[in-house]
Amino acid sequence: MTTSTLPDGRIRITLEQPGQMIVALPHLLGFRPENSLVVAAIGSESGQSLSPLIRLDLPPPEHEEAVVAYLEETFARHPGDGVAVVAVGAHPQHPPCELPHGRLIERLGIAFEKTGIPMPHPVWTPEIRGGARWRCYTDECEGVLPDEKATEFAALCVSQGRVTYDSLEEMARTLAPDDKAAVARRAKLLRKRREPMPLGACFDEVRRALLQARKGELGLSDDQVVRLADALGHSRVRDTCLSTATESVAGLPTDAEKLWLELVRRMPPPERAECAALLGYAAYVRGEGALARMALDNALEADPGHVLSGLLLRCLKAGIPPERVKAVGDPGQLGRLSTRFAGC
């Protein structure tokens, strides 16, 4: 593994060995995948080493054709130098002399070859944990996975404040309501609102909350949650908040994302859709597709007609790389409104 700094300050990670790539997946996805098919573009046009990055449940035989067609279509739209393919999970019914999920990998290889996309070294591992063995489907190469928590890439992710969950279910639990009775209580308070806050007061309310988040103070009162729901319900405020995910101010994207997550857990529907959309966008632009999808699904559950969430979810399902959706929250496009958060 090697690292280099790009002109814009981003760090490029080059994963040179199959084992390095496999143990990087939990950190790239945000959780440890199980019984999964993971496919990523290598050296794609976005300039990222593994983008787009797609994880799917390993399909039953009757659904393999549909999965292959979806992946073929997605990566044909975002061609790179090839695709990296990792199958994770044992299969109790496969012959002992063969690798599990071999037919699925063969179908993928045929589909990608038809579209001119190389698929070098597709690999299999029963699980992504240090000491687990990995094997290649097309060559005789194999090896043992290093400790995924002790790699240079893992240390880099920790230094950037990224959290890696042990499972997809554990990640999903972070979006669950903190206290259902409290959420119901806040819903009643929101129904009693009379006049919406002026635009300036809305910006001030969000700015105060961001400053709290920067100090690690996320104990939000009922009244504060209600005021933030009112503030984020203003489209100009919500759209300006998108810029926090792409700001160059050290720590602001991470702290803002923590605030959106806390509000998702505390806010009732339909108001919850706004902070869930902000969380989904923030996760999307930093490459955590699983969390982004959960947050956007959460937003649409709170408000089925939420336009921004629907748009972002369609982009995510189409495999649009994060770099292409960053423009949604570009402070330059938002103009002077982004200066409302100066000092955060």
GISULFEN-V23158 format. One record per residue. N is the residue number from 0. RES is the residue in one letter. PSI is psi as a letter, one per 30 degrees, with the letter a starting at -180 (999 if undefined). Layout:
# GISULFEN-V23158
N/RES/PSI + N/RES/PSI
This chain:
# GISULFEN-V23158
0/M/k + 1/T/l + 2/T/k + 3/S/l + 4/T/k + 5/L/l + 6/P/e + 7/D/g + 8/G/f + 9/R/l + 10/I/k + 11/R/k + 12/I/k + 13/T/j + 14/L/j + 15/E/f + 16/Q/k + 17/P/e + 18/G/e + 19/Q/e + 20/M/e + 21/I/e + 22/V/f + 23/A/f + 24/L/e + 25/P/e + 26/H/e + 27/L/e + 28/L/f + 29/G/f + 30/F/l + 31/R/j + 32/P/k + 33/E/k + 34/N/h + 35/S/l + 36/L/k + 37/V/k + 38/V/k + 39/A/k + 40/A/k + 41/I/k + 42/G/h + 43/S/l + 44/E/f + 45/S/f + 46/G/g + 47/Q/l + 48/S/e + 49/L/i + 50/S/k + 51/P/l + 52/L/j + 53/I/k + 54/R/k + 55/L/l + 56/D/k + 57/L/k + 58/P/l + 59/P/l + 60/P/e + 61/E/f + 62/H/g + 63/E/e + 64/E/e + 65/A/e + 66/V/e + 67/V/e + 68/A/e + 69/Y/e + 70/L/e + 71/E/e + 72/E/e + 73/T/e + 74/F/f + 75/A/e + 76/R/f + 77/H/i + 78/P/k + 79/G/b + 80/D/f + 81/G/a + 82/V/k + 83/A/k + 84/V/k + 85/V/k + 86/A/k + 87/V/k + 88/G/k + 89/A/l + 90/H/j + 91/P/f + 92/Q/g + 93/H/k + 94/P/k + 95/P/f + 96/C/f + 97/E/l + 98/L/k + 99/P/l + 100/H/g + 101/G/e + 102/R/e + 103/L/e + 104/I/e + 105/E/e + 106/R/e + 107/L/e + 108/G/e + 109/I/e + 110/A/e + 111/F/e + 112/E/e + 113/K/e + 114/T/g + 115/G/g + 116/I/j + 117/P/k + 118/M/i + 119/P/k + 120/H/h + 121/P/k + 122/V/l + 123/W/k + 124/T/k + 125/P/f + 126/E/l + 127/I/i + 128/R/k + 129/G/k + 130/G/f + 131/A/k + 132/R/k + 133/W/l + 134/R/l + 135/C/k + 136/Y/e + 137/T/f + 138/D/l + 139/E/g + 140/C/k + 141/E/l + 142/G/a + 143/V/k + 144/L/k + 145/P/l + 146/D/j + 147/E/f + 148/K/f + 149/A/g + 150/T/l + 151/E/e + 152/F/e + 153/A/e + 154/A/e + 155/L/e + 156/C/e + 157/V/e + 158/S/f + 159/Q/g + 160/G/g + 161/R/k + 162/V/k + 163/T/j + 164/Y/l + 165/D/f + 166/S/l + 167/L/e + 168/E/e + 169/E/e + 170/M/e + 171/A/e + 172/R/f + 173/T/f + 174/L/f + 175/A/l + 176/P/k + 177/D/e + 178/D/j + 179/K/e + 180/A/e + 181/A/e + 182/V/e + 183/A/e + 184/R/e + 185/R/e + 186/A/e + 187/K/e + 188/L/e + 189/L/e + 190/R/f + 191/K/f + 192/R/k + 193/R/d + 194/E/k + 195/P/l + 196/M/k + 197/P/l + 198/L/e + 199/G/e + 200/A/e + 201/C/e + 202/F/e + 203/D/e + 204/E/e + 205/V/e + 206/R/e + 207/R/e + 208/A/e + 209/L/e + 210/L/e + 211/Q/e + 212/A/e + 213/R/f + 214/K/f + 215/G/g + 216/E/j + 217/L/g + 218/G/i + 219/L/k + 220/S/l + 221/D/e + 222/D/e + 223/Q/e + 224/V/e + 225/V/e + 226/R/e + 227/L/e + 228/A/e + 229/D/e + 230/A/e + 231/L/f + 232/G/f + 233/H/k + 234/S/e + 235/R/e + 236/V/e + 237/R/e + 238/D/e + 239/T/e + 240/C/f + 241/L/e + 242/S/f + 243/T/f + 244/A/f + 245/T/g + 246/E/k + 247/S/f + 248/V/k + 249/A/k + 250/G/f + 251/L/e + 252/P/e + 253/T/e + 254/D/e + 255/A/e + 256/E/e + 257/K/e + 258/L/e + 259/W/e + 260/L/e + 261/E/e + 262/L/e + 263/V/e + 264/R/f + 265/R/f + 266/M/k + 267/P/l + 268/P/l + 269/P/f + 270/E/f + 271/R/f + 272/A/e + 273/E/e + 274/C/e + 275/A/e + 276/A/e + 277/L/e + 278/L/e + 279/G/e + 280/Y/e + 281/A/e + 282/A/e + 283/Y/e + 284/V/f + 285/R/g + 286/G/g + 287/E/i + 288/G/e + 289/A/e + 290/L/e + 291/A/e + 292/R/e + 293/M/e + 294/A/e + 295/L/e + 296/D/e + 297/N/e + 298/A/e + 299/L/f + 300/E/e + 301/A/e + 302/D/j + 303/P/f + 304/G/g + 305/H/j + 306/V/e + 307/L/e + 308/S/e + 309/G/e + 310/L/e + 311/L/e + 312/L/e + 313/R/e + 314/C/e + 315/L/e + 316/K/f + 317/A/f + 318/G/g + 319/I/k + 320/P/l + 321/P/e + 322/E/e + 323/R/f + 324/V/f + 325/K/f + 326/A/f + 327/V/e + 328/G/g + 329/D/j + 330/P/e + 331/G/e + 332/Q/f + 333/L/f + 334/G/b + 335/R/f + 336/L/e + 337/S/f + 338/T/f + 339/R/f + 340/F/g + 341/A/k + 342/G/f + 343/C/999
